């Protein structure tokens, strides 16, 4: 995460120039959004992270309280918005939420392939030296990732994902800890002088003034989207049993999750920036800020891939459920859609097989994998999707539903402050979207599908 002080972290996704030969470009960042080499520096980087953590937790408590309406459960985010707000806002919520979920699953396909390739490249560097080309295509690994998702996508619903979520969380903790340990080791070992600054990269030395502004916009948007777990909060809350009340449990889980995430983000950012300075690689583990011990780098990248395998399902399952429920409502007599076939699997018990679920989910996984292969710069577009969805899903709807649910008087002090927070976050999303559009336009100009391109 060094570059979001220059805010980068331990996940990475490729730019177009890096995808075919399997290398992570130096323009990458952590959460699957392209890292802008512009930096926020020692002061703004941690400050923005902490600010977003507070905002996200604050609004997530509103969202958790909105789960029940007049005692009745709402099973999805759209159901919650329908119960509290209604009208066109329900459709707006659906577009923002499911568009975001589609984008994230495509981005995770690209990101996971980068980590898989990094394992082979790490072994190649160890064997042939750090100056070796070690060019390896990402595309076979995207296909492998897609094949794994074909199997996991047949998990019937979100309620049966708990084991996969636990595995993903453990993997996330593992690779983050490895990244921290390697940064500390580099600092302890000296490693030479590095350039850092209170405001990050220097205008006129590391970057131009306009680039600094645009890249700062992009970095802020990336950090905001890093906390956008509200996209699936309601679906996760729906898996909880009461008592205790679901909203109480969800608030505690959100507090622990946001606090832990922020701690790791700040530690990775500060230690990584201290270790590498303004020249920090976009990713310590796939961008080869570290080469040794190669076996530890390999293990960390395997952890990233496993984490993303689980994360893909966490974001895909709500979309699967939405499409399947709509189809069941529209064609309730169609046996292909509604009929379940019990199949006994040795050592696993009975599995309920559904033809429509098998076909639709398989087609979705294949399409997302193909899009990831054809449009590797899709990650810039993912940043745009993130900027567009952060405001409505994490800020606007939770605040509006709280105002409606708590009957906050219009123009009261609380109402005014909530509206100010909402408008401020809208501005952040707009400037982040502008930065992503600029990056997307630059990628499109140099895009050549399925062709290797030279590195800067």
N, C-alpha and C positions, 0 to 999 in steps of 0.2 A: 503493500500500500504506500510505498514511498512517494509516489508521484501524485498523491492527492493532498499532499503537502507540497507536492505534486500529486495528488491522491491516487495512487495505484495500490492494488492489494495483491492477493495471492491467486485470484482467478484471472484468467485473461482470455481475450478473444482476438482473432486475427484480423488484420487489415487485408485488403485484396492482394497487396503485393507479397504477403507472406504465406498465403494459404496453400498454394500448390506445392511449395518446397517444404512445408511443414514448419516453418519458422515463425515465431511470434515476433511481429514487428515491434520496434521500440515505441510505436504509437498506441500501445494497448493499456487497458486498465483492468480493474479487478472484477467488476460485477458483470462482465460480458458486454460492457459498453466501451467503445474505443477510447483509450486514454488520450487526452489532449496533453501535449508536452508542456503547455502552459501550467504554471504552478500557482497555488494560493499561498504557499509559504508557511512558516512556523506559526504565525498568528491566526490568519484567516482559515487555514485548513482545519485544525482542531476545533476552532470556534464554530465553523459552519456545521461540522459533524455533530457537535454537542447540541447545537440549536435544532437540527433536524431530529435528533433523538428525542428531545423534549416534545417537539411538536407532534411527532409520530405517536409517542406514548399517550400524550394528552388526547389526541383525536381518536386513538384506538379504544380508549375507555368509553367514549361516546358511542362508538360503533358496537362495542360489546353490550352496552346497555340497550341498544336498539334491537337486539336479537329477538326479544319477545315483544309483541304488541298486544296489549290487552290480554296478557296471559298466554297468547298463542305463539308457538314457535314459528320462526321464519327460516327456511332451510338454506336459502341462498342470498347473496348480496342483493340481487334483483328483487327477491321477495321482501326483504327489509325495506328497500326504497319504495316498493309498491305500497307497503302497509303504512309508512309514515309520510310519504310525500306524494306518490301517485303521479299521474299524468305523463307528460313527455320525458320526465326525469327517469322513469323506469327504462325507457329505450336508451337514453343517454348513458345510464349506468351499464347496460348490457354491452353497448358498443365499446365503452372504455375498458370494462373488465375482460371481456372475452377477446378483444383485440390485443390487449396486453398479454393474456395467457398464451395466445398463438405466437406472438413475438418472442416471448421468453422461451418457449419450447424450441423454437428454431435457434435462438441464440445459444441455448445450452447444448444443442447438438454440435455447433461449431466449437464451443469452448471445451467440451469434453474431448473432442478429437485432438485439440491442441495439446492437452495434457497427456493423451495416449502417445502422440508423436514424440513428446518431450522425453518420455522414457527411453525410446529407441535412440534419440539423439544424444541423450546423456551417456548411454553406453558407448555410442560411437565416438563421442568426444574423449571418453576415458580411454578408449582403445587406440584412437588415431591422433589424438592431440586436439587442443582447443581451437586450432586454426583450420581443422578439417571442415569440408563443406557440409557433410552429414545431411544432405537434402533428402527429405522423406515427405511424400505426399500425405495430406490429411484425409483425402477422400475415402480410402479404404477404412479408415478409423471412424469416419462418419457412418459408413455402412455398418460397421460392427456395433456402434452405439445404437443405430436404428434397429438392428436385429435384436439387441437386448430389450429395447423398448417395445418391440412387437410382442414379446413374451409378457413383460410386466404390465403392459397396457390391458391385458385380459383380467387383471385384478378387478373384480366387479365394481367396487365403489370406494369412495374416500374413507369410509369407516374401517377398511381393512388394510390401510396403509401405515398403521402405527409402527410396525416393525421396520419398515423401509425408512420411515422418518427418523427413527432412532439411529439406524446405521448411518444415514446421511449426516446427522448431527455429530456423531462420533468422528466421522471422517473430516468434517469441517474443523472440529477442534484440533484434530491431529495435524493437518497440513498447516493450519494457522500457527500452531505452536512450533512446528518445524521452521517455518519462515521467521518467526521471532527469534528462535535460537540461533539460526544462521546469521541473522543481522547482528545479534549481540556478539557472536563469535568474531564477525568481521570488525566490529568496533573495538573489541578487546585486543584483536591482533594488529591494530594500527590500520593497515590498508591504505595508507597514503592520505594526502590532503584532498578533501572534497569541498566543492562550492555549495553553500547553502545560504539562505537569506530569510529575513523576517517576512518579506513579501514574495519570496520564491524566485523564479527566473527573472533575470535582469533585462529590462527593456534596452535594446541597443546592443546587448552582448549575446544573450541567449535567444532572444526573439524580438520581433517588432512590437510596437505599441498596440496595433490593431489585433495582431495574433494573440497577444497577451489577454486582451479583453475577451475575444471569442473563446479562447481556450479556458479562461476562467468561468465563462458562462457554462461551458460544457462540463467542467469539473463540478460546479455547483449542482447542475442537473443530475450528474451521475451519483453524487452523494445523496441527493434527495431520493432518487429512485432506489438506492441501496436499502432504504427503510420502508419501501412500499409493500410491506407484507399484508397490508389491509386488503389487498386484492383477493386473498383467500381466507381472511380472518373469520368471516361468517361461516364458511364451509367447514373450517376447522372447529369452530365453536359448536357446530351442529353435531360433532362426534362426541361431545362431552355428555356425561350423564349427571342428573341432579337427584338428590342433593349432593354437595352444596350447589347453590345457584350457578348456572353456566357463566353468567357475566362476572361473578366474583373470581371464579377459577381462571377465566380468560384474561382478566385484568392482571392477576398475579403472573400468569405465564407471559403476558406482553411485557410487563416490567422486567422480569428476569431476562427475557430474550433481547429486549432493546438495550438493557444495561450491559449484558455480556457482549453483544455485537459491537456496541460503541467502544467498550474497553479494548477489544481486539482491533477494531479499526484504528483507534488512536495510537495504540502501541505499535501496530504494523506500520502506520504512516510515519510516526515520529522516529522509530528506530530505523526504518528503511531509508528515510530521508537523511538521517544522520550518517548512515553507512555509505550511501551512494551519492547524496547531494542532488544537484540539478541534473546529473547524468544518470539518475536511477533508471534501471530497465523497467519496462511496463509491468513485468512480473518476475519476481525473484526466482521462481521455480521453473517456468517455461521459457522465460526470456534469458535465462542463463546469466543472472547476476552472480550465481554460484555454480561451480562445476563439481566441487568435491565437498563432502564425500558423495560420490555419485550414487551409491546405493540408497542413501537417505533422500537425495533428490528424486530418485525413482519412486521410492515409497510415498513421498509427499504427492507426486503427480498421480500415482494410483489412487491415493485418497481423494484427490480432487475429482477424478473421473467417477469414482464410486459415489461421491457426494452428489454430483450432477445427475447421475443415473436416478437417484432417489428424488432429487429436486424436480426433475422433469415430470415425474408422476404426480408430485404434489401440485404442480401447476396445470397438468393436463387433465387430471381427474374431474375437476369442476366443469371443464368444457365438455368432457365426455358425458357427464351426467346431464348437463343442460340439453345437449342435442338428443340424447336418448329419451329423456322425459318429454321433450316437445314432440318427438315422433310417436311415443306411446299415447300421448293425448290426442294427436291428430289422427292416428290410425289404430285405434284400440282393438280392432278385430283382426289386424294383420298378424298372423302367427309367427312370421319371420321376425317381426319386431318384438312381440310380447312373450312368446313361448320360451320357457327355460327348459333345458334338457339336463338332467342330472347325470353326470359322468363320474364314475368312481376311479380315482387315481391312486395307484399303490403308494402307501406311506404318507399320502396327503389327504386322504378322505374323499368326500364328495365335492365335485366342482360343478357349479351350475353354468352350463354352456348355452350361449345365445348366439344365433347366426348373425343377426344384425350387429350385435356388439363386436363380434369377431371381425366382420368385414369393415365396418365403419372405423373402428379404432386402428385397424391395420392400415387402412387407406390413409388415415390422418398421419400416422407415424411415417409412412413412406413419403408422403407429400412434404412434410416438414424436413425430412432428411434431404430430399431432392432440392428444396429451396435453399437449404444451407449450403449445398454443394454448388448450386448455380449462382447464387448471390452471396458470396462471402462477405461483402461489405454491408450485408443486411444488419450488422451490428450497429452501424450508424443510424439505420432506420429504427432499430430497437431502442436506441437512445431517444429518438423522436417519439416513439410509442410510449416510452417511460415518462417523458416530460408531459405528454398529453394525458396520461392516465394518473400520474401522481396527484395532481390537483383535485380532480373530481372524486377519486376513490379514497385517498388518504385524508383529504382536508374538507372539500366542499360538502359531500354527502353526509359524513359524520357530524359536521357542525350544523347543517340544516336540519338533520333528523333530531339532534339534541335540542335545538331551538323549538322544534315542533313538539317533541315529546315532553320536554320540561316546561313548555308554554312560557318561554322567556319573553318578557314584554318588549315590544318593539321600541327601539331607541333608549332602552335602559342601558346602564353602564356595561353590564355583562353582554348584552346584545351588540353594543358598539365594538367592544374589544374582540368578540368572536368574529365580527365582520371584518375588522382590520386584519386579523390573523388570516382570514380566508383570502382577502384581496392581496395581501403580501405574498402568500404562497402562489397565487395565480401569477403574479409578476415573475416569481422565480421560475415557474413552469414555462412561461412564455419566452424568457431569455434563454433558458436551457433548450427549448425547442428550436429557437433561432440558431443557436450554436450547432445543434445536430443537423439542421437543414444545410448549413454551410458545409459541414463535414461530409454529408451525404452527396452534395453537389460535386465536391472535389473527388470523391470516390468514383462517381459515375463517369467522370471525364477520363479516368485512367483504367476503367474496368475492361478486362478481357477474360471472358468466361473460360475456365478450365485451362488457363495458361499461366505458366510461371513468369514472374516479373522480377526485375532486379531490386535489391534492397538499396535503401539510401545509405 
